[in-house]
């Protein structure tokens, strides 16, 4: 078995890993750390949950440590680009954790919070800057930052960057980076457009891949229930009550949809919160914190806001609506089954969404296992108070989805062991669906 110490990592990093309780490197760490320590460029196909943050943070920190330089005002030595604020904050925290025994200054800059404090934090220069592209460019335009001293550049979650319409920002940033640098490029999927984007940034990269392109996380047991859109709320309420849930993420396609689901669940006495692009950063942070520390076990999210969520112990992912981009399904279900655990993904599919389901099954090469509606579901639905529905029609839903749902910048339409989990979840086991047969 290979240990971190076999990879050539320095003592302060090994100590930090030990204090985090990490004993053995994950596959992406095994593949990426040695070439990165040699200063090579790297193109990685890896989903979140594979340990890719440490794969790039550890060798980079070692480089910074072995090549000390005084900080120059308004510059950074390493730039990490992340598509979302949450992921940026998480990456920065990982750098601080791994670099705890080093004199490394890590800052984050992202939108949705006042820029003044960020300008101040950059004034004396930083070692590692983790940024979302939009705010980074704002700061550069305001002459609060220059990229001229960047020695290591990381573009994380490249596929999501493109989905979010960041392509022009990325091209601008590319032009400002020094030619002489080490570049790292990560994406969960590597279709042609992403590979072409990677070519812009990389020189002779080492290629590593920890999951074949677009394969769904293997440990996630995937189920589908066919249900009318307007009955999904009732089904979700039932499932959340009966499933032995540790933590569940519920994905909706739109921000309004997420708010509606939260209102209806709360009205049914199920504590939960929403996280999406219309919420302030403070609201997003509070909701995520409550989810992390177990105050709430249900978080309702849109794709974009959920992107950076790394919360251990997410037992279930519910797709209240299927994403209209199949790759997004892979990201969603990747929120569960993290760090070697099992996970369950349950998708609610209305007639209009069957085409999306076909695309997902084609991409993942996994057929979702059908789970019937609960017994007596029609009677339950009939007896319930009418859930708050969208005032709009399928047409509006379609248009919202076409605009990119939660994403104002979008430029493209974008087995469980039912009943076998440990008790103490949100719901009781009693009504949980029984899985029939093995897979
Ligand atoms: P990432 O893919 O970077 O989001 O990491 C997924 C999760 O795995 C994070 O919670 C990390 O802290 C954790 N992790 C990273 N490397 C290891 C390791 N070698 N052993 C155990 N957990 C790890």
Boltz pocket constraint, residues with backbone or C-beta under 6 A from the ligand:
constraints:
  - pocket:
      binder: B
      contacts: [[A, 21], [A, 22], [A, 23], [A, 24], [A, 25], [A, 26], [A, 29], [A, 47], [A, 48], [A, 49], [A, 50], [A, 51], [A, 52], [A, 53], [A, 54], [A, 310], [A, 338], [A, 339]]
      max_distance: 6.0
